[in-house]
Structure formats: structure tokens, C-alpha cells
Amino acid sequence: MSKRFTVHAGVMRALVAGVACGLTVAWLFHFVLPRTPWEFDRWLGGENAAGRERLGPQLAERPVWEVIDEGRSSAIEAAVGHNNAGVALARNREWPRAAEHLRAALRSDPHNASIRTNLQQVLLAWGVDEFHDGTLASAFELFGEASELRADPEVEYWLGRAWWEKGEPTRARTVWEKALQQFPEHPRLLLALADFWEQRDDRPRALEYLVQARAAGIDSAALLQKIERLSREVDAEWDYFTTRSARFDFRHPAFDDPTVLDLIISSFENAYDALLQRLGAGPTAPVRVVLYPLADFYAVTRSPDWAGGVYTGRIQLPVGGLGESSRSQLERVARHELAHALITEWSGSRAPAWLQEGLAMWCEDDHPGERWRWAKELTARHGGTSLDALPQSFSTLEKQVAEAAYATSYLAVVSLEERYGIRRLLSFMRLAAEHSWRDAFVGEFGQSFEDFAASLG
Ligand SMILES: [Zn+2]
């Protein structure tokens, strides 16, 4: 007889990844400064997080630890003692000592499936902790040992994650594909492979895996939304061409006037140079940009008609009626979207909306800070919007409230830049990838975000 206990491993972070954040530059190519910063925030991160929670319990609840009854005939006494000691330690998350006992137990009774499972689950949980602590070499070792004990899709999933984290996504893919042969309906393997293909910009393949994941029983609004979005993109872009420049991959339909594409390419390259000059950094190349005819852009991205671009891991832009006179506006839009790409990358998608939008606007400026007065007047008209009260995403705000939110975010970034300089802002972004952004704020600027927000008045 054996007793089974269910544990929340607390380690399961599902992956409906890929979409980092999507933010739209709104003022199309028609306005003159000061512009209304209409932006439509299509940030899906929050929804992903919600999807994760929905996924979590389904996947994380696994019967793991088995205490072996001493009376069990097949059990060898020493093995039982070590197993039960290991299980007790595992319940307290004392992984190294638990693993030590379970290894000893398995040596005494190598054919005992319960001990094997227990040891594997301890190694997995320990490895995931190491993974999150950033000690990748140790995580590798533990996942590798766990993988040799018996076939388990979660172990293979994490082994793949470790390869991915190490910068070898192709090896991650190999691990996941192999595991999927044995566990063809494992949702997280399917989602991981979908993510792999989306990163590779093979959307039809990503879509296939997502649809399979849904068929395998993942019931999540975020997943459904992602399937719908990818379907619209695949439908719209099936006959698009790819044009590569030094730092960009452009996907686009055939242009009647080829100079339009040249104009767009040189504007983006210029914008990248400007970002390098202003920040000393740009997003990792190649940056993917999709150019849609106006009507397609709105149909695909579901942006409102005043929107001028969206960032969802790719820069998506509506193009129509562009000519040489649009160049400076195009460069502004490109700087704005490139800033989103960089912030998303450096902060691991964890930058708050005010930082995303404020810094993107600052980068968009021809002269950084040039809209200070406009933003001041606007926020004053709105009776002052507290930076600390801004929502995680601006997408649900009414137009006028959204405008004030953008202006407030902009003022925050301009003052941070004036007080501390842009380097410190960038290092704050990096810190936010590892800590909560509020902790990162204290770490970088030596004051709480609340105090800073209050100081803006
Ligand atoms: Zn934006």
C-alpha cells in the first residue's frame, strides 16, 4: 500500500509566451507638433499572466511524493527508510538532502518505481528553483539526472527551457519534439514549440501547435485570443514578401511604387541609428516589422482607426499614402516602436506601462523632452493624474484619460532622465527583468516609486 500526496510544486510556469507587449503609436502621419499621443495599448502580457494562472493548477497538481509502507513486501527496509526521510525533507523543500536520501533509497531498491518517481520529482523541483535563481549549470545537471530516471514530459519541458535560456533554442526544440513523440498531447510541450516557431516567425507552424494545445484541453481566453490573432496574421500575410535590411526584416505586400519601401527601410535604419546615439543601445537585430495596407492593419490588429502602429513582438505598421514628406514622421514612429522593442527585451516584458510609453515618447521626440510643456498643460487640464495610480495597461482607458496617462508617463520619464540620466533609466530597465519593477526602482534610484510619483506633484 502506498499513500499519495498532491503537492503544488509551485514551479510550473506555463508558457503562452511570445507576445511581449503591444503598443500603438496613434498619431498617424498627419499631425504637427504638439501631437496628441493617441496610443492604443494592446498589451497582452496581463492576459497571458491570467492564462498562466488558469493553466497552472491543471498542470501543477501532480501526485508526487509517495511514502512507502514498511509492510510492503517488495520494499527493502533501508530503501524505505531513506525514501520516507527523503519525502519528509522534500515537503520542506530541502531539495539537496531529500535527493541524497532518495538516491540512497534507489541504490538499495533500484526497481522501485515509487522511489524513482520521488527522486525525479525532487530533482525537477530543485532544478526549477536553480533555474529561477539563474544557476543554469546546476539546473542542467539536475534536469539531466531527472531525465535519465524515467520518461516525464515536465522534465523534458524544463530541460528544453534550460537550453533555450542558454541561448540554444534549436536544442530546446529538439528536446521538446522528441518528448512530444512520447507525450503527444502534453500542453506545455505544445505551447513551448508554438513559442519556438513564433520566435522564428513561422506563424503557420506556431498556429498549428497552439490549435493542438487547445485541442489537448487548455481552456484559456489568452490562448484563444492568440490563436485568433495569429490566424488573422497568417491570413493577411500569406502572400507577403520578406525584405531584409541591415537591422530589420520587413514583411510586406508588393508595392506599386518601390521607392516607398526604400523610404520605409531608410527611415527605420535612421531611427535605429538615432536610438543608438540617444540610448547607446538598440533592440537585438533583426527587428521584425510588418507593413500592412491600411485596411488590413486595422482588421488584423483590431486597432482603432486613429492608431498608427502596434508592437507585439513585431512592429506592425499601417502604410498608405507615404512619400518623401512623410520621412520625419516615419522616423518618429520607428523610434517609438523601436524603443518598445528594446524596453520589452531588456526588461523581460516586465516594464510597467508608464515606463514603456514614457520612454517610447521620449525616444520619439526629435529633441528629447520637447513635449514637456504640452504634457504639463495637458495633465494640469485633467486636474493632475497620479503616476502611481496609472493602470498596468492603458488599453482599457477612455481616450481622454488615456491621453493624460501618456502625458503623465512622459513627464515621469523626462524627470527621471533629467535627474539621473538615461544610463540609469536603462539600468533600471535591466533590473526590472530580475526583480519587481518597484524593487528595481528603489535599487536604482534610492527612493520609492511612490515618493518619486508624489514628487512630481
Ligand atoms: Zn507606445
Boltz pocket constraint, residues with backbone or C-beta under 6 A from the ligand:
constraints:
  - pocket:
      binder: B
      contacts: [[A, 23], [A, 24], [A, 25], [A, 39], [A, 336], [A, 340], [A, 356], [A, 357], [A, 360]]
      max_distance: 6.0
